[in-house]
Amino acid sequence: MTGVRDGARRARALLDRLFGLADEPTDDDDLRLRKRVAVIAGYILILGALQLPVLSQGLLLGWFVAATMPLVSAANLFVLARTHRFERYVTVLVVSVLLFAAVAEVSLGGLGGSSAAIVFAFLGPVFALLALGPRRATAWFVTFLAVVIGVILIDPVVSSRTPPQPYPLRLVWYAANLGVPLGITFALLRYTDVRRRRAEARSEELLTNAIPVAIAARLKRGEGRIAESYPETTILFADLAGFTPWARETDPARVVGFLDDLFTRFDELAAEHGVEKIKTIGDAYMAVAGAPEPRTDHASAAIGLARAMLDALDDARRRLDVPLQLRIGLASGSVVGGVIGQQRILFDLWGDTVNTAARMQSSGIPGRIQVVQATRDLLRDSYEFDEREPVVVKGLGPMTTYLLAEPVRA
């Protein structure tokens, strides 16, 4: 079984190299998909030309095309792999398809004798559509129509000079000339659609990792500017006390790894408690309960997350022997939220509640959760708090604040 899996893995790696001849590290998902479809089309063209000796029944022109078209296509793929000049490659590819079909039509005795080999020419604009997009493919479709018209115009001369193939053979090749190009078209369209859906799913995943799902859905619907007032929320700010001196004396890889693991755990806890992460700023973490999805128990959800974050840091501190503690501040009230930026969009919050929560964190005590009176009032039936002496809060003056004690036991 292991050997089968290894073989399948090697086969996938080989196909990835064969189809990815033109890939560049800077390609986005759409461009990489279009390049790979065009490369696959080049391989199809090589195989398609090999049928001409059978179709032509010994005619020299058919043998000539069967010998030259695979060489032209292989050379085109080789030049693409060396130069990565994708548009030049597509031009040669489409021209080759159109010429291949037209020459096959003529070499086999016209429309009747060739059993509609001209249908293969339709792959030219199909390849152009998938590789270059609808706007630039239009000219190639017009070219395809011109080729078809040209073949029709010369058909009386060609058909009179070439004896028709036997009727059973013409039936077989009618089926092939209709089924194969249409089958190739369907396969390429299906491949393109499957890859497009995967790319869209990945883009949506990245989008919802950057902003809340509800906001992402509104952006996808085409809303240009999103701004809302959220009257009942609880804002959470958390900061690692002692982080700066520890980071200065610690290997950078360990610092980044620690933050990544810890904040990933915080993200998981936020999702479990129904709290929305807003952003991280250095070693600080900001989240909100009650926005963008309203909830009446926002204060309870936020303090539940805060307590879980303290436990998570305690566990990390024991495992990794780091001298850090978490300082957390909460404030409840109204905020304004919206999406800012065009290049790197961000859902953010503004208002006095945000500023107060930040001050609760900065003026708090390491290892404790500090809240304002509004938050304490929302939680007084479920939690006990220790009142602090008035604390001078930057920008807000003296304030009475509260430190979480323990939950009230039932």
C-alpha positions as CSV (number, residue, x, y, z in Angstrom):
1,M,0.0,0.0,0.0
2,T,2.9,2.4,0.8
3,G,4.4,1.6,-2.6
4,V,1.2,2.5,-4.3
5,R,0.9,5.8,-2.4
6,D,4.5,6.6,-3.2
7,G,3.9,5.8,-6.9
8,A,0.8,8.0,-7.0
9,R,2.7,10.8,-5.3
10,R,5.5,10.5,-7.8
11,A,3.0,10.5,-10.7
12,R,1.3,13.6,-9.4
13,A,4.7,15.3,-9.0
14,L,5.6,14.4,-12.6
15,L,2.3,15.7,-13.9
16,D,2.7,18.9,-11.9
17,R,6.1,19.4,-13.5
18,L,4.8,18.6,-17.0
19,F,1.8,20.9,-16.7
20,G,3.7,23.7,-14.9
21,L,6.3,24.4,-17.5
22,A,5.3,28.1,-17.6
23,D,4.6,28.6,-13.9
24,E,6.2,31.6,-12.3
25,P,6.5,32.2,-8.5
26,T,4.6,35.5,-8.9
27,D,1.7,34.0,-10.8
28,D,-1.7,34.3,-9.2
29,D,-4.1,31.4,-9.2
30,D,-6.0,32.5,-12.3
31,L,-2.9,33.0,-14.4
32,R,-1.4,29.7,-13.3
33,L,-4.6,28.0,-14.2
34,R,-4.6,29.5,-17.7
35,K,-1.0,28.6,-18.3
36,R,-1.6,25.0,-17.3
37,V,-4.6,24.7,-19.5
38,A,-2.6,26.0,-22.5
39,V,0.2,23.6,-21.8
40,I,-2.2,20.6,-21.6
41,A,-3.6,21.8,-25.0
42,G,0.0,21.6,-26.4
43,Y,0.2,18.0,-25.3
44,I,-3.2,17.3,-26.8
45,L,-2.1,18.7,-30.1
46,I,0.9,16.4,-30.3
47,L,-1.3,13.4,-29.8
48,G,-4.0,14.6,-32.2
49,A,-1.6,14.9,-35.1
50,L,-0.7,11.2,-34.8
51,Q,-4.0,10.1,-36.1
52,L,-3.5,11.5,-39.6
53,P,-1.6,8.5,-41.1
54,V,-4.7,6.4,-40.4
55,L,-7.1,9.0,-41.6
56,S,-5.2,9.9,-44.7
57,Q,-4.9,6.2,-46.0
58,G,-1.4,6.7,-47.2
59,L,-1.7,10.3,-48.6
60,L,1.7,12.0,-48.5
61,L,0.3,15.3,-47.1
62,G,-1.3,13.5,-44.2
63,W,2.0,11.8,-43.3
64,F,3.8,15.2,-43.6
65,V,1.4,16.8,-41.2
66,A,1.6,13.8,-38.8
67,A,5.4,14.2,-38.8
68,T,5.6,18.0,-38.5
69,M,2.8,18.9,-36.2
70,P,4.1,17.0,-33.2
71,L,7.5,18.5,-33.7
72,V,6.1,22.0,-33.9
73,S,4.1,21.5,-30.8
74,A,6.9,19.9,-28.9
75,A,9.2,22.7,-30.0
76,N,6.6,25.3,-28.8
77,L,6.4,23.6,-25.4
78,F,10.2,23.5,-25.2
79,V,10.6,27.2,-26.0
80,L,7.9,28.0,-23.5
81,A,9.7,26.1,-20.7
82,R,13.0,28.0,-21.5
83,T,11.6,31.5,-22.1
84,H,8.2,31.5,-20.3
85,R,6.9,33.7,-23.1
86,F,3.3,32.6,-22.6
87,E,1.5,34.8,-25.1
88,R,3.9,33.8,-27.9
89,Y,3.3,30.2,-27.0
90,V,-0.5,30.6,-27.1
91,T,-0.3,32.3,-30.5
92,V,1.7,29.4,-32.0
93,L,-0.6,26.9,-30.4
94,V,-3.8,28.4,-31.8
95,V,-2.3,28.9,-35.3
96,S,-1.1,25.3,-35.2
97,V,-4.6,24.0,-34.3
98,L,-6.2,26.0,-37.1
99,L,-3.6,24.9,-39.7
100,F,-3.7,21.3,-38.5
101,A,-7.5,21.1,-39.0
102,A,-7.5,23.0,-42.3
103,V,-4.6,20.9,-43.8
104,A,-6.2,17.7,-42.6
105,E,-9.5,18.7,-44.3
106,V,-7.8,19.3,-47.6
107,S,-5.5,16.3,-47.4
108,L,-8.3,13.9,-46.8
109,G,-10.5,15.1,-49.7
110,G,-12.6,18.0,-48.4
111,L,-15.6,18.1,-46.1
112,G,-17.1,14.8,-47.1
113,G,-13.9,12.8,-47.4
114,S,-12.4,14.1,-44.2
115,S,-15.4,13.3,-42.1
116,A,-15.6,16.9,-40.8
117,A,-12.0,17.1,-39.6
118,I,-12.4,20.9,-39.7
119,V,-14.3,20.6,-36.4
120,F,-10.9,20.2,-34.7
121,A,-10.2,23.9,-35.7
122,F,-12.8,24.9,-33.1
123,L,-10.2,23.9,-30.4
124,G,-8.2,27.0,-31.5
125,P,-10.6,29.6,-30.1
126,V,-11.3,27.3,-27.2
127,F,-7.7,27.2,-26.3
128,A,-7.5,31.0,-26.7
129,L,-10.5,31.5,-24.5
130,L,-9.1,29.5,-21.7
131,A,-5.6,30.8,-22.0
132,L,-6.1,34.5,-22.9
133,G,-9.6,35.3,-21.7
134,P,-12.8,36.1,-23.6
135,R,-11.8,39.5,-24.9
136,R,-8.7,38.4,-26.7
137,A,-10.2,35.1,-27.8
138,T,-12.9,36.8,-29.9
139,A,-10.3,37.6,-32.7
140,W,-9.3,34.0,-32.8
141,F,-13.0,32.9,-33.1
142,V,-13.3,35.2,-36.1
143,T,-10.2,33.6,-37.5
144,F,-11.7,30.2,-37.0
145,L,-14.8,31.3,-38.9
146,A,-12.6,32.6,-41.7
147,V,-10.8,29.2,-41.9
148,V,-14.1,27.4,-42.1
149,I,-15.4,29.6,-44.8
150,G,-12.1,29.1,-46.7
151,V,-12.4,25.4,-46.5
152,I,-16.0,25.5,-47.7
153,L,-15.0,27.7,-50.7
154,I,-12.3,25.3,-51.9
155,D,-14.2,22.2,-51.1
156,P,-15.6,21.7,-54.7
157,V,-12.0,21.6,-56.1
158,V,-10.5,19.4,-53.3
159,S,-13.4,16.9,-53.2
160,S,-13.3,16.4,-57.0
161,R,-9.6,15.4,-57.0
162,T,-9.6,13.0,-54.0
163,P,-11.5,9.7,-54.0
164,P,-13.9,9.3,-51.0
165,Q,-13.0,7.0,-48.1
166,P,-15.0,3.8,-47.6
167,Y,-18.4,4.5,-46.0
168,P,-17.7,2.5,-42.7
169,L,-14.4,4.4,-42.2
170,R,-16.1,7.7,-42.8
171,L,-18.7,6.8,-40.1
172,V,-15.9,6.0,-37.6
173,W,-14.1,9.2,-38.3
174,Y,-17.3,11.3,-38.2
175,A,-17.7,10.0,-34.7
176,A,-14.1,10.7,-33.8
177,N,-14.0,14.2,-35.4
178,L,-17.1,15.2,-33.6
179,G,-16.6,13.4,-30.3
180,V,-12.9,14.0,-29.7
181,P,-12.7,17.9,-30.1
182,L,-16.0,18.3,-28.2
183,G,-14.8,15.9,-25.5
184,I,-11.5,17.8,-25.3
185,T,-13.4,21.0,-25.0
186,F,-15.6,19.6,-22.2
187,A,-12.6,18.1,-20.4
188,L,-10.7,21.4,-20.5
189,L,-13.7,23.4,-19.4
190,R,-14.4,21.0,-16.5
191,Y,-10.7,21.1,-15.5
192,T,-10.8,24.9,-15.6
193,D,-14.0,25.1,-13.6
194,V,-12.7,22.7,-10.9
195,R,-9.5,24.7,-10.5
196,R,-11.4,28.0,-10.5
197,R,-13.6,26.8,-7.7
198,R,-10.6,25.7,-5.7
199,A,-9.0,29.0,-6.2
200,E,-12.2,30.8,-5.2
201,A,-12.4,28.7,-2.1
202,R,-8.9,29.5,-1.2
203,S,-9.4,33.2,-1.8
204,E,-12.6,33.1,0.3
205,E,-10.7,31.3,3.1
206,L,-8.0,34.0,3.0
207,L,-10.6,36.8,3.0
208,T,-12.5,35.3,6.0
209,N,-9.2,34.9,7.8
210,A,-8.6,38.7,7.4
211,I,-12.1,40.0,8.2
212,P,-15.3,38.6,9.8
213,V,-17.4,36.1,7.7
214,A,-20.4,38.4,7.8
215,I,-18.4,41.4,6.5
216,A,-16.8,39.2,3.8
217,A,-20.2,38.1,2.6
218,R,-21.3,41.8,2.3
219,L,-18.1,42.6,0.3
220,K,-18.8,39.7,-2.0
221,R,-22.3,41.0,-2.7
222,G,-20.6,44.2,-4.0
223,E,-21.1,46.7,-1.1
224,G,-18.5,49.4,-1.6
225,R,-18.3,50.9,1.9
226,I,-19.2,49.2,5.0
227,A,-19.8,51.2,8.2
228,E,-22.0,50.2,11.1
229,S,-22.8,51.3,14.7
230,Y,-22.8,48.5,17.3
231,P,-24.6,49.7,20.4
232,E,-23.8,46.7,22.7
233,T,-20.3,45.2,22.6
234,T,-17.4,44.3,24.9
235,I,-13.9,45.0,23.6
236,L,-11.0,42.9,24.8
237,F,-7.3,43.9,24.6
238,A,-4.5,41.6,25.8
239,D,-0.8,42.2,25.9
240,L,2.2,40.1,27.0
241,A,3.9,41.8,29.9
242,G,7.7,41.4,29.8
243,F,7.7,40.6,26.1
244,T,10.0,43.3,24.8
245,P,13.1,42.4,27.1
246,W,12.5,38.7,26.6
247,A,12.3,39.1,22.8
248,R,15.5,41.2,22.8
249,E,17.4,38.3,24.5
250,T,15.8,35.4,22.6
251,D,16.4,33.9,19.2
252,P,14.1,35.5,16.6
253,A,12.8,32.2,15.3
254,R,11.8,31.1,18.8
255,V,10.0,34.5,19.4
256,V,8.0,34.3,16.2
257,G,7.3,30.6,16.7
258,F,6.0,31.3,20.3
259,L,3.8,34.1,19.1
260,D,2.4,32.1,16.2
261,D,1.5,29.2,18.4
262,L,0.1,31.3,21.2
263,F,-2.0,33.6,18.9
264,T,-3.2,30.6,16.9
265,R,-4.5,29.1,20.2
266,F,-6.1,32.5,21.0
267,D,-7.9,32.4,17.6
268,E,-9.2,28.9,18.4
269,L,-10.5,30.1,21.8
270,A,-12.1,33.2,20.3
271,A,-14.0,31.0,17.8
272,E,-15.1,28.6,20.7
273,H,-16.4,31.6,22.7
274,G,-18.1,33.3,19.7
275,V,-15.8,36.3,19.9
276,E,-14.5,38.0,16.8
277,K,-10.7,38.6,16.6
278,I,-10.0,42.0,15.1
279,K,-6.2,42.2,14.9
280,T,-2.9,41.7,16.5
281,I,-0.4,44.5,17.0
282,G,3.0,43.2,17.9
283,D,2.4,41.2,21.0
284,A,-1.1,42.6,21.6
285,Y,-4.3,40.9,20.7
286,M,-7.7,42.7,20.1
287,A,-11.1,41.1,19.9
288,V,-14.8,42.0,20.3
289,A,-18.0,40.3,21.4
290,G,-21.2,41.7,20.0
291,A,-19.9,42.8,16.6
292,P,-20.3,42.4,13.7
293,E,-22.8,39.8,14.9
294,P,-24.9,41.2,17.8
295,R,-25.3,39.1,21.0
296,T,-26.8,40.0,24.3
297,D,-24.3,38.1,26.4
298,H,-21.3,39.9,24.9
299,A,-19.7,40.7,28.2
300,S,-19.9,37.1,29.4
301,A,-18.4,35.8,26.1
302,A,-15.6,38.3,26.3
303,I,-14.6,37.5,29.9
304,G,-14.9,33.8,29.1
305,L,-12.4,34.3,26.4
306,A,-10.1,36.4,28.6
307,R,-10.0,33.6,31.3
308,A,-9.3,31.0,28.7
309,M,-6.4,33.1,27.3
310,L,-4.9,33.3,30.7
311,D,-5.0,29.5,31.0
312,A,-3.5,29.1,27.6
313,L,-0.6,31.3,28.4
314,D,-0.1,29.5,31.8
315,D,0.1,26.2,29.8
316,A,2.6,27.7,27.3
317,R,4.7,29.2,30.0
318,R,5.1,25.9,31.8
319,R,5.9,24.0,28.6
320,L,8.3,26.5,27.1
321,D,9.7,28.2,30.2
322,V,9.0,31.7,29.1
323,P,8.9,34.6,31.7
324,L,5.7,36.2,30.4
325,Q,2.3,37.1,31.8
326,L,-0.8,38.3,30.1
327,R,-2.4,41.6,31.0
328,I,-6.1,41.9,29.8
329,G,-8.5,44.8,29.7
330,L,-12.2,44.8,28.9
331,A,-14.7,47.6,28.3
332,S,-18.4,47.5,27.3
333,G,-20.3,50.0,25.3
334,S,-21.0,51.2,21.8
335,V,-18.5,51.2,18.9
336,V,-18.4,52.0,15.2
337,G,-17.1,49.4,12.9
338,G,-16.2,49.3,9.2
339,V,-13.8,48.2,6.5
340,I,-10.9,50.3,5.6
341,G,-8.2,50.0,2.9
342,Q,-8.2,48.7,-0.7
343,Q,-4.9,46.7,-1.0
344,R,-5.0,45.0,2.4
345,I,-8.5,45.4,3.7
346,L,-9.2,45.4,7.4
347,F,-12.3,45.4,9.6
348,D,-11.7,47.7,12.5
349,L,-13.5,49.4,15.4
350,W,-13.4,52.9,16.7
351,G,-14.9,54.8,19.6
352,D,-14.5,55.6,23.3
353,T,-15.2,51.9,24.3
354,V,-12.2,50.8,22.2
355,N,-9.9,53.4,23.7
356,T,-11.1,52.6,27.2
357,A,-10.5,48.8,26.7
358,A,-7.0,49.6,25.5
359,R,-6.4,51.7,28.6
360,M,-7.8,48.9,30.9
361,Q,-5.1,46.7,29.4
362,S,-2.2,49.1,29.7
363,S,-3.1,50.1,33.3
364,G,-3.9,46.6,34.4
365,I,-1.9,44.0,36.4
366,P,0.0,41.1,34.8
367,G,-1.9,37.9,35.1
368,R,-5.2,39.7,35.9
369,I,-8.3,40.9,34.0
370,Q,-9.3,44.5,34.5
371,V,-12.7,45.8,33.5
372,V,-14.6,49.1,33.7
373,Q,-17.8,49.6,35.7
374,A,-20.1,49.0,32.8
375,T,-18.6,45.6,32.2
376,R,-18.7,44.8,35.9
377,D,-22.4,45.7,36.0
378,L,-23.2,43.3,33.2
379,L,-21.3,40.4,34.9
380,R,-22.0,41.0,38.6
381,D,-24.5,38.1,38.8
382,S,-22.0,35.6,37.6
383,Y,-18.5,36.9,38.6
384,E,-16.9,38.6,41.6
385,F,-14.7,41.6,41.2
386,D,-12.2,43.4,43.4
387,E,-12.5,47.1,43.3
388,R,-9.3,49.0,42.8
389,E,-8.4,52.4,44.1
390,P,-9.1,55.0,41.4
391,V,-6.5,54.5,38.6
392,V,-5.2,57.3,36.6
393,V,-6.0,56.2,33.1
394,K,-4.1,58.0,30.3
395,G,-6.5,60.3,28.4
396,L,-9.4,59.5,30.7
397,G,-8.2,60.7,34.1
398,P,-8.9,58.9,37.4
399,M,-11.3,55.9,37.0
400,T,-12.6,53.2,39.3
401,T,-11.8,49.9,37.8
402,Y,-12.3,46.3,38.8
403,L,-10.2,43.1,38.7
404,L,-11.8,39.8,38.1
405,A,-11.8,37.6,41.2
406,E,-13.5,34.2,40.8
407,P,-16.8,33.1,39.4
408,V,-19.7,32.9,41.8
409,R,-20.2,29.3,42.8
410,A,-23.6,27.9,42.4
